[in-house]
C-alpha cells in the first residue's frame, strides 16, 4: 500500500494521513484523509516477497500495511507477519482479510504510527510509502541487524543504491540488505604480514587504503549483509579476502582461497 505517517503532532494531525482511492465512500467519510492510499498489485506483492526471499519462520513487518495484502501474502509463505497502519479503517479491513484468508494466527495488524513501531526484530521489512518517508526511515533501517532484508514498491532510498531492482508491469521494486558497519581502521594478519586498512563505507560499497609495509594501495570492497569482500595490493602482493563481520573482528569464510587470516578493528 502507499501510505505515510506523522513524525509529530505539530506537523500533521493524526487523522490527516490516507485517502482511499476507489475503495468505498465510507472510508473517506469516516476520516479526514489527505495522502493517497493505493493498493499494491498482486504481481508486485509476489515480486517483493520473492526478492526478499520470504520463507517460513521469517518475521516480516509491513510498514503502512493498508488492507493487509503484503503481510497476508507473507503469512501464506509461513512467515510471522505484522502490519502497521495509522488508519483504523484499513487496520480493521486487514484483520478481516487475514481471517478470510485463514492466516489470522500468523498475520497481525496494529493501528500505529510507523515511526513509533519497533522494527528491530524483523528479518524482512516491506513498504510502499512515499519518497520522503523512505528517506526519513533510512537511518532506522541502517541500524537494523546486518542482513535484514528491505523491499520497497515504487520508491528507492536516495543514494542508498538497491542491491537488486525489478520491474513488474511497469512498476519498480527495490531490494536492499542492511550492511554491517565496517568503516574505520582494521589490522589484517595474513601470510605473516600485517596490513593496516582504512575503510570508508558508503552503505554496501567500500573503498579506502591499505598500508602494506609502508606501501599504500587502494582498497575495493563490498558488503552483502555481514559478508565482506576486500581486495588490495598489486601483483604477487594482491590480496582477495572474503569474511564475515563479527563485532570488532572479521572472520574468514571456510574454504576461502585466501587461506588463513584475521582482522581486528583498531
C-alpha positions as CSV (number, residue, x, y, z in Angstrom):
1,X,0.0,0.0,0.0
2,X,1.1,3.6,-0.4
3,X,0.9,5.3,2.9
4,X,2.7,7.7,5.2
5,X,2.9,8.6,8.9
6,X,3.1,11.6,11.1
7,X,6.5,12.5,12.6
8,X,5.0,14.7,15.3
9,X,1.7,16.2,16.2
10,X,2.9,19.7,15.3
11,X,3.5,18.7,11.7
12,X,0.3,16.8,10.8
13,X,-2.9,15.9,12.6
14,X,-3.1,12.2,13.4
15,X,-6.1,11.7,11.1
16,X,-4.6,13.5,8.0
17,X,-2.8,10.6,6.5
18,X,-4.5,8.4,3.9
19,X,-7.0,8.9,1.1
20,X,-9.0,5.9,-0.1
21,X,-8.9,5.6,-3.9
22,X,-12.0,3.8,-5.2
23,X,-12.3,1.5,-2.1
24,X,-15.7,2.7,-0.9
25,X,-17.0,6.1,0.2
26,X,-17.3,5.1,3.9
27,X,-13.6,5.2,4.5
28,X,-13.1,8.7,3.1
29,X,-16.2,9.9,5.1
30,X,-15.1,8.5,8.4
31,X,-11.7,10.1,8.5
32,X,-10.4,13.3,7.0
33,X,-7.5,11.9,4.9
34,X,-5.2,13.7,2.5
35,X,-2.4,11.3,1.5
36,X,-3.2,8.6,-1.1
37,X,-3.8,5.0,-0.2
38,X,-3.1,2.9,-3.2
39,X,-3.1,-1.0,-3.1
40,X,0.0,-2.8,-4.3
41,X,-0.9,-5.1,-7.3
42,X,-0.8,-8.8,-6.6
43,X,2.1,-9.5,-9.0
44,X,4.1,-6.7,-7.4
45,X,3.5,-8.2,-4.0
46,X,4.7,-11.6,-5.2
47,X,7.9,-10.0,-6.6
48,X,8.5,-8.1,-3.4
49,X,8.4,-11.3,-1.3
50,X,10.4,-13.2,-3.9
51,X,13.3,-10.6,-3.9
52,X,13.2,-10.6,-0.1
53,X,13.2,-14.5,-0.2
54,X,10.5,-14.5,2.5
55,X,10.3,-18.0,3.9
56,X,8.8,-20.0,6.8
57,X,9.9,-18.6,10.1
58,X,10.8,-15.1,9.0
59,X,9.5,-12.1,10.9
60,X,8.0,-9.7,8.3
61,X,6.9,-6.2,9.2
62,X,4.9,-4.3,6.6
63,X,5.0,-0.5,7.2
64,X,1.9,1.2,6.0
65,X,0.0,-2.1,5.6
66,X,-3.3,-0.8,4.2
67,X,-5.7,-3.7,3.5
68,X,-3.0,-6.2,4.7
69,X,-2.3,-7.9,1.4
70,X,1.5,-7.9,1.7
71,X,1.5,-9.2,5.3
72,X,-1.1,-11.8,4.4
73,X,0.9,-13.0,1.4
74,X,4.0,-13.3,3.6
75,X,2.0,-15.3,6.2
76,X,0.9,-17.7,3.4
77,X,4.6,-18.4,2.9
78,X,4.9,-19.4,6.5
79,X,6.3,-16.1,7.9
80,X,5.1,-14.4,11.0
81,X,3.8,-11.1,9.6
82,X,3.0,-7.8,11.3
83,X,1.3,-4.8,9.6
84,X,1.0,-1.3,11.0
85,X,-1.1,1.5,9.6
86,X,-2.3,4.8,11.1
87,X,-5.7,4.4,9.5
88,X,-8.1,2.4,11.8
89,X,-10.4,1.7,8.8
90,X,-7.5,0.0,6.9
91,X,-6.5,-1.9,10.0
92,X,-10.0,-3.3,10.5
93,X,-10.1,-4.3,6.9
94,X,-6.7,-6.0,7.1
95,X,-7.8,-8.0,10.2
96,X,-10.9,-9.2,8.4
97,X,-8.9,-10.1,5.3
98,X,-6.5,-12.1,7.3
99,X,-9.4,-14.0,8.8
100,X,-10.9,-14.7,5.4
101,X,-7.6,-16.0,4.1
102,X,-7.1,-18.3,7.1
103,X,-3.8,-16.7,8.3
104,X,-5.1,-14.6,11.2
105,X,-2.8,-16.5,13.6
106,X,0.3,-15.5,11.6
107,X,-0.7,-12.0,10.3
108,X,-1.3,-9.4,13.0
109,X,-2.3,-5.7,12.4
110,X,-2.0,-2.7,14.6
111,X,-3.1,0.9,14.4
112,X,0.1,2.7,14.9
113,X,2.4,5.5,13.5
114,X,5.1,3.5,11.6
115,X,7.7,5.9,13.1
116,X,6.7,4.6,16.6
117,X,6.9,0.9,15.5
118,X,9.6,-1.3,16.9
119,X,11.2,-2.9,13.9
120,X,14.3,-4.4,15.5
121,X,13.1,-8.0,15.4
122,X,12.3,-8.0,11.7
123,X,14.1,-10.2,9.2
124,X,12.2,-8.5,6.4
125,X,10.7,-5.0,6.1
126,X,8.2,-4.3,3.3
127,X,6.8,-1.0,2.4
128,X,5.0,1.1,-0.2
129,X,5.4,4.6,1.2
130,X,6.4,8.0,-0.2
131,X,10.0,9.0,-1.1
132,X,10.3,11.4,1.8
133,X,9.1,8.8,4.2
134,X,11.7,6.3,2.8
135,X,14.4,8.8,3.4
136,X,13.3,9.5,6.9
137,X,13.2,5.8,7.7
138,X,16.6,5.1,6.2
139,X,18.6,5.8,9.4
140,X,16.5,3.3,11.4
141,X,16.7,0.7,8.7
142,X,20.5,1.0,8.5
143,X,20.7,0.4,12.3
144,X,18.9,-3.0,11.9
145,X,20.8,-6.3,12.2
146,X,23.1,-6.7,9.2
147,X,21.4,-8.9,6.6
148,X,17.9,-7.7,7.4
149,X,16.1,-7.6,4.0
150,X,14.2,-4.4,3.0
151,X,12.0,-4.2,-0.1
152,X,10.1,-1.2,-1.4
153,X,7.4,-0.9,-4.1
154,X,7.9,2.2,-6.4
155,X,10.3,4.3,-4.4
156,X,14.0,3.9,-3.7
157,X,16.2,5.1,-0.8
158,X,18.0,8.0,-2.5
159,X,21.8,7.5,-2.5
160,X,21.5,4.1,-0.8
161,X,21.5,2.2,-4.0
162,X,19.5,-1.1,-4.1
163,X,21.2,-4.5,-4.2
164,X,18.5,-5.5,-6.7
165,X,15.8,-3.8,-8.8
166,X,13.0,-5.5,-10.7
167,X,10.2,-4.1,-12.9
168,X,6.8,-5.7,-12.8
169,X,4.1,-4.4,-15.2
170,X,5.9,-1.1,-15.3
171,X,6.3,-0.8,-11.6
172,X,9.6,-0.7,-9.8
173,X,10.5,-3.0,-6.9
174,X,13.7,-2.3,-4.9
175,X,15.6,-4.6,-2.6
176,X,18.4,-4.0,-0.1
177,X,20.2,-5.9,2.6
178,X,21.2,-3.9,5.6
179,X,25.0,-3.8,5.5
180,X,27.3,-4.3,8.6
181,X,29.2,-1.2,9.7
182,X,32.9,-1.6,9.0
183,X,34.2,1.9,8.3
184,X,37.4,2.7,10.2
185,X,40.8,1.2,10.8
186,X,41.5,-2.6,10.6
187,X,44.7,-4.6,11.2
188,X,44.8,-7.7,8.9
189,X,47.2,-10.5,9.7
190,X,47.8,-12.6,6.5
191,X,50.7,-14.7,5.3
192,X,53.0,-13.4,8.0
193,X,52.3,-9.8,7.2
194,X,50.3,-7.1,8.9
195,X,48.3,-4.9,6.6
196,X,46.7,-1.8,8.1
197,X,43.5,-0.8,6.4
198,X,41.5,2.4,6.5
199,X,38.0,1.6,5.2
200,X,35.5,4.2,4.0
201,X,31.9,2.9,3.8
202,X,29.1,4.2,1.6
203,X,26.3,1.8,2.5
204,X,27.3,-1.5,0.9
205,X,30.2,-0.1,-1.0
206,X,33.7,0.0,0.4
207,X,36.9,1.9,-0.5
208,X,40.0,3.1,1.3
209,X,43.7,2.5,1.6
210,X,45.9,-0.4,2.6
211,X,49.4,0.1,4.2
212,X,51.5,-2.9,3.2
213,X,54.9,-2.4,4.7
214,X,55.0,1.3,4.0
215,X,53.4,1.0,0.6
216,X,49.9,2.2,0.1
217,X,47.4,0.7,-2.3
218,X,43.7,1.4,-2.8
219,X,41.1,-0.9,-1.3
220,X,38.0,-2.0,-3.1
221,X,35.2,-3.9,-1.4
222,X,31.6,-4.6,-0.8
223,X,29.1,-5.8,1.8
224,X,26.4,-8.3,1.5
225,X,24.8,-8.0,4.9
226,X,27.5,-9.1,7.3
227,X,29.6,-10.7,4.5
228,X,32.5,-8.5,3.4
229,X,34.7,-8.8,0.3
230,X,38.0,-6.8,0.2
231,X,40.8,-6.6,-2.4
232,X,44.0,-4.6,-2.3
233,X,47.6,-4.7,-3.3
234,X,49.2,-5.4,-6.7
235,X,50.9,-8.3,-8.4
236,X,52.0,-11.1,-6.2
237,X,51.1,-9.0,-3.2
238,X,47.5,-8.7,-4.2
239,X,45.1,-9.9,-1.5
240,X,41.5,-11.0,-2.0
241,X,39.7,-11.6,1.3
242,X,36.2,-12.7,2.0
243,X,34.9,-12.9,5.5
244,X,32.1,-12.3,7.9
245,X,31.8,-9.3,10.2
246,X,31.6,-10.3,13.9
247,X,31.6,-7.2,16.0
248,X,35.2,-5.9,16.1
249,X,36.7,-8.8,14.0
250,X,36.4,-10.2,10.5
251,X,36.4,-14.0,10.3
252,X,37.4,-15.7,7.1
253,X,34.8,-17.9,5.4
254,X,35.6,-21.6,5.5
255,X,37.2,-22.6,2.2
256,X,38.3,-19.1,1.3
257,X,41.0,-19.1,-1.4
258,X,43.0,-16.6,0.7
259,X,43.7,-19.2,3.3
260,X,44.1,-18.3,7.0
261,X,43.8,-14.6,8.0
262,X,42.4,-12.5,10.8
263,X,41.3,-8.9,11.0
264,X,40.6,-6.7,14.0
265,X,39.4,-3.1,14.4
266,X,41.9,-0.5,15.6
